[in-house]
Amino acid sequence: MKFLSAFLLFIAPISLALPTSVIERPVEDSIEARQCYVQCGSTCYTSSQVTAARNSGYNYVRQGSTAGGSTYPHRYNNYEGFDFLVSGPYYEFPLRTSGVYTGGSPGADRVVFNGSGQRAGEITHTGADGSAFVACSGW
Ligand SMILES: *[C@@H]1O[C@H](CO)[C@@H](O)[C@H](O)[C@H]1NC(C)=O
């Protein structure tokens, strides 16, 4: 008992003296990792945003329809030659940081999935020439 109190007296000042940045950084890192599951240009997407876009896009493919009078989803021919996670044929569908794409301007970022709805990767016009795409990070 005496030993335990002596031990606690010894470690208490040390833990109190730890800088808060050291204690808090792992939490900040994990939140950032979740928000930046995929990053296209400076835009971060969570895993659920990427999954929601892919599921929505694949549902349209299965129904043979598109989102709100747009042309999306449509075939993506991979002229850029990305080394995707799965084999094609591929479809592209716009990514959203809020909700899912329902038509209108598609923005710069896309999910790409194959004819079985499997994740191929994510791509963006941000940082690419003209109508070309570059890969987002995270796949
Ligand atoms: C989607 O990719 C998987 C894994 O590469 C493959 O097994 C499957 O046949 C692909 N689906 C289509 C429709 O190409």
Ligand as a Chemical Component Dictionary entry (heavy atoms), coordinates in Angstrom:
data_LIG
# 
_chem_comp.id                   LIG 
_chem_comp.type                 NON-POLYMER 
_chem_comp.pdbx_formal_charge   0 
_chem_comp.three_letter_code    LIG 
# 
loop_
_chem_comp_atom.comp_id 
_chem_comp_atom.atom_id 
_chem_comp_atom.alt_atom_id 
_chem_comp_atom.type_symbol 
_chem_comp_atom.charge 
_chem_comp_atom.model_Cartn_x 
_chem_comp_atom.model_Cartn_y 
_chem_comp_atom.model_Cartn_z 
_chem_comp_atom.pdbx_ordinal 
LIG C1 C1 C 0 -15.925 -6.595  -61.387 1  
LIG O1 O1 O 0 -14.653 -6.868  -60.847 2  
LIG C2 C2 C 0 -14.541 -8.145  -60.271 3  
LIG C3 C3 C 0 -13.149 -8.230  -59.651 4  
LIG O2 O2 O 0 -12.148 -7.898  -60.589 5  
LIG C4 C4 C 0 -14.774 -9.208  -61.313 6  
LIG O3 O3 O 0 -14.717 -10.470 -60.708 7  
LIG C5 C5 C 0 -16.140 -9.013  -61.940 8  
LIG O4 O4 O 0 -16.322 -9.921  -62.994 9  
LIG C6 C6 C 0 -16.238 -7.601  -62.468 10 
LIG N1 N1 N 0 -17.582 -7.408  -62.982 11 
LIG C7 C7 C 0 -17.811 -7.080  -64.255 12 
LIG C8 C8 C 0 -19.241 -7.018  -64.659 13 
LIG O5 O5 O 0 -16.914 -6.855  -65.050 14 
# 
loop_
_chem_comp_bond.comp_id 
_chem_comp_bond.atom_id_1 
_chem_comp_bond.atom_id_2 
_chem_comp_bond.value_order 
_chem_comp_bond.pdbx_ordinal 
LIG C1 O1 SING 1  
LIG C1 C6 SING 2  
LIG O1 C2 SING 3  
LIG C2 C3 SING 4  
LIG C2 C4 SING 5  
LIG C3 O2 SING 6  
LIG C4 O3 SING 7  
LIG C4 C5 SING 8  
LIG C5 O4 SING 9  
LIG C5 C6 SING 10 
LIG C6 N1 SING 11 
LIG N1 C7 SING 12 
LIG C7 C8 SING 13 
LIG C7 O5 DOUB 14 
# 
